[in-house]
Amino acid sequence: MSNVRIVTDSACDLPAEVADKMGIEIVPLSIRFGEDEFIDREQLNVAEFWNRCVNMATLPETAAPAPGQFESVYRRLAAEGTTGIVVVSLSGQLSATIQSAELAARSLTDDDNLKLDIRIVDSRSVSMGIGTIAIACARAAADGQPLDAVEALAYELSDQTRVFAALDTLDNLKKGGRIGGAKAFLATALSIKPIIDVTGGVVAEAGKQRTRSKALKHLVERFRSYHGRVENLAVLHADCSDVDVFVEMLRPYYDGDILIGEIGPVIGTHGGRGTIGVAFHETT
């Protein structure tokens, strides 16, 4: 194992087996349903999350990890012989998670017994956008790249990461107060599927399509426009039965492996069930 390790948070939506294989540490956010609070991935899996959401009139709340959660991971990695850590965090525009990572790192600077250099990078992304950066950095670390180079790669990829997706339902936007009930009802009746884009660390509306099939075709056509300039493609989805169909629609335009990640509670709370999209790195 490299003496440089990657730490990220559970908004990355990386499959557990991939994170384990790459030696990527995932610090969980928490999800609160009324008075009930759960630690993402540890006390609440994706299926349980969606089952709880069905009968909820309001959205659950998400909370950033406490600094102590990051500190315990930092100390454990140091005890395992790690000398450098690159933290790839959920967009700082959307969450206080990066602040917790920074506070934890600062709390260790006075510990003379801890020889650990921690670098914290804002992914300016969400879901598998974060995940693809973490994987690329973990590969670089495993190849023996020094801490400075791995950190530089994380910053470089934060500029090159593209994430866009289609929502299948407006229920979560309605529950979150971002769209009125009448507007949501009308849009649902017309089968409107909003397209969203992650740009500069924030989620923005990028159009809409009339029907699910048109939304998927739109995503594929948009992806196709990057043909020849794509690395590390991932598909992200929120409990979608048509994810395999979508992957096959993308394959003619990408000859590498396509990693599939389930959208978990942190991002799923806002996007809603049925959200599907892509994350990748645009090359120049």
KALIN-V826713 format. One record per residue. N is the residue number from 1. RES is the residue in one letter. PSI is psi in whole degrees, 0 to 359 (none if undefined). OMEGA is omega in whole degrees, 0 to 359 (NA if undefined). NEAR is the number of other C-alpha atoms within 8 Angstrom. Layout:
[[N RES PSI OMEGA NEAR] [N RES PSI OMEGA NEAR]]
//
This chain:
[[1 M 137 180 4] [2 S 153 175 9] [3 N 6 170 9] [4 V 126 183 13] [5 R 157 180 14] [6 I 133 176 14] [7 V 137 175 13] [8 T 191 180 15] [9 D 171 189 14] [10 S 355 172 14] [11 A 353 182 13] [12 C 336 180 13] [13 D 24 176 12] [14 L 136 172 12] [15 P 140 184 9] [16 A 322 183 6] [17 E 328 178 6] [18 V 314 179 8] [19 A 317 180 13] [20 D 315 181 9] [21 K 323 183 7] [22 M 356 182 9] [23 G 28 180 10] [24 I 126 178 14] [25 E 134 181 11] [26 I 118 177 9] [27 V 123 187 12] [28 P 143 166 12] [29 L 177 177 14] [30 S 154 183 12] [31 I 132 182 14] [32 R 122 172 12] [33 F 98 183 9] [34 G 243 180 6] [35 E 351 183 5] [36 D 124 180 6] [37 E 138 183 9] [38 F 147 174 10] [39 I 123 182 11] [40 D 138 179 14] [41 R 325 184 9] [42 E 317 182 8] [43 Q 354 183 7] [44 L 115 176 10] [45 N 177 187 10] [46 V 315 182 11] [47 A 317 179 6] [48 E 323 179 8] [49 F 309 182 10] [50 W 324 178 9] [51 N 321 178 8] [52 R 325 184 8] [53 C 331 187 9] [54 V 317 186 6] [55 N 14 181 6] [56 M 129 178 7] [57 A 336 179 5] [58 T 161 180 6] [59 L 148 169 11] [60 P 165 179 10] [61 E 147 176 8] [62 T 149 180 9] [63 A 140 179 8] [64 A 153 175 10] [65 P 151 173 13] [66 A 152 178 7] [67 P 326 180 11] [68 G 331 178 8] [69 Q 318 176 9] [70 F 318 183 13] [71 E 319 181 13] [72 S 324 177 8] [73 V 316 179 10] [74 Y 313 182 10] [75 R 321 179 8] [76 R 318 179 8] [77 L 320 178 10] [78 A 320 179 12] [79 A 336 179 7] [80 E 359 178 6] [81 G 4 178 7] [82 T 135 178 13] [83 T 342 180 10] [84 G 141 180 12] [85 I 134 169 15] [86 V 119 177 15] [87 V 124 177 12] [88 V 108 191 16] [89 S 152 167 15] [90 L 144 182 18] [91 S 128 178 14] [92 G 346 176 13] [93 Q 343 187 7] [94 L 345 187 8] [95 S 156 175 9] [96 A 9 183 8] [97 T 316 182 12] [98 I 328 178 13] [99 Q 322 177 8] [100 S 319 179 13] [101 A 320 180 13] [102 E 318 179 10] [103 L 319 179 9] [104 A 319 180 12] [105 A 318 180 11] [106 R 327 182 7] [107 S 342 181 8] [108 L 353 185 9] [109 T 335 181 7] [110 D 0 181 5] [111 D 100 183 6] [112 D 341 181 6] [113 N 352 184 4] [114 L 107 180 7] [115 K 80 187 7] [116 L 127 180 9] [117 D 116 185 7] [118 I 126 177 9] [119 R 133 185 9] [120 I 125 185 11] [121 V 128 175 11] [122 D 116 181 12] [123 S 337 186 17] [124 R 34 183 14] [125 S 184 180 16] [126 V 164 172 15] [127 S 226 184 13] [128 M 351 169 15] [129 G 316 175 15] [130 I 315 184 16] [131 G 319 181 11] [132 T 326 177 13] [133 I 315 181 14] [134 A 318 180 14] [135 I 313 181 11] [136 A 319 179 8] [137 C 323 178 13] [138 A 322 177 13] [139 R 317 180 9] [140 A 318 179 10] [141 A 318 180 15] [142 A 333 178 10] [143 D 0 177 7] [144 G 11 178 7] [145 Q 141 180 9] [146 P 167 184 8] [147 L 314 181 11] [148 D 319 182 6] [149 A 321 180 8] [150 V 318 177 13] [151 E 316 180 12] [152 A 321 178 8] [153 L 318 179 9] [154 A 317 178 14] [155 Y 318 180 11] [156 E 314 182 8] [157 L 333 177 11] [158 S 333 176 12] [159 D 336 187 6] [160 Q 356 183 9] [161 T 131 178 13] [162 R 132 177 12] [163 V 124 171 13] [164 F 152 190 12] [165 A 166 175 12] [166 A 135 173 14] [167 L 147 179 15] [168 D 339 182 11] [169 T 152 176 11] [170 L 7 183 11] [171 D 316 184 8] [172 N 324 176 12] [173 L 325 177 11] [174 K 311 181 12] [175 K 328 180 10] [176 G 0 178 10] [177 G 14 183 7] [178 R 354 178 7] [179 I 140 181 9] [180 G 159 182 8] [181 G 317 181 7] [182 A 317 180 6] [183 K 319 179 8] [184 A 319 180 12] [185 F 315 180 8] [186 L 315 181 8] [187 A 321 179 10] [188 T 318 179 10] [189 A 328 180 7] [190 L 3 180 7] [191 S 33 181 9] [192 I 133 179 11] [193 K 106 180 14] [194 P 144 174 12] [195 I 132 180 14] [196 I 156 184 13] [197 D 140 175 11] [198 V 114 183 13] [199 T 127 178 10] [200 G 27 177 6] [201 G 0 179 13] [202 V 157 179 11] [203 V 127 183 8] [204 A 151 175 8] [205 E 138 183 8] [206 A 31 178 8] [207 G 187 178 7] [208 K 156 180 9] [209 Q 152 180 12] [210 R 94 179 10] [211 T 154 180 9] [212 R 315 183 10] [213 S 321 178 6] [214 K 326 179 9] [215 A 317 179 14] [216 L 316 179 10] [217 K 323 178 8] [218 H 315 179 9] [219 L 318 180 12] [220 V 317 180 10] [221 E 322 178 8] [222 R 317 177 8] [223 F 319 182 9] [224 R 329 181 8] [225 S 344 178 6] [226 Y 7 188 9] [227 H 130 181 9] [228 G 354 181 4] [229 R 32 186 8] [230 V 134 171 12] [231 E 153 171 8] [232 N 54 181 10] [233 L 136 174 14] [234 A 148 173 13] [235 V 134 178 14] [236 L 138 181 14] [237 H 151 180 14] [238 A 86 176 13] [239 D 47 185 8] [240 C 128 178 10] [241 S 343 183 5] [242 D 19 183 6] [243 V 322 180 9] [244 D 322 177 7] [245 V 317 181 7] [246 F 317 179 9] [247 V 317 180 10] [248 E 330 177 8] [249 M 331 181 8] [250 L 332 189 10] [251 R 323 180 8] [252 P 344 185 7] [253 Y 10 179 7] [254 Y 123 185 8] [255 D 7 178 6] [256 G 183 176 6] [257 D 144 177 6] [258 I 115 180 9] [259 L 134 180 7] [260 I 127 179 9] [261 G 136 177 12] [262 E 133 175 12] [263 I 123 182 13] [264 G 189 185 12] [265 P 324 185 10] [266 V 311 180 12] [267 I 325 181 11] [268 G 330 177 12] [269 T 323 184 11] [270 H 325 182 9] [271 G 323 181 10] [272 G 162 179 14] [273 R 141 179 12] [274 G 353 177 11] [275 T 136 180 15] [276 I 143 182 13] [277 G 192 182 12] [278 V 154 171 13] [279 A 137 180 15] [280 F 172 177 14] [281 H 125 179 12] [282 E 123 178 11] [283 T 160 181 7] [284 T none NA 3]]
//
